[in-house]
């Protein structure tokens, strides 16, 4: 039980640190004027809203699976593949509108 708790805390700390680093990087990129075309950003946001929602739901589901003692590897692999596919679709839309990675948040 202690081992699972330690792993969960380490995973949470890792996610928080990556999130903080990503947030600070996004702030500096977008503040440099690379996201100046607000209309393109708005169109990108509207077009990817459903994809982003699905991505968040799959991510939450995957995190839930990692919390169990007996992880269903097949389900984890399926979810990771779906996450990768959704991220790829969002990237394609971002490239269509010329949105850099730091402005996709």
ABEGO torsion letter per residue (X at the ends): XAAAAAAAAAAAAAAAAAAAAAAAAAAAAAAAGAAABAAAAAAAAAAAAAAAAAAAAAAAAAAAAAABABBBAAAAAAAAAAAAAAAAAAAAAAAAAGBBAAAAX
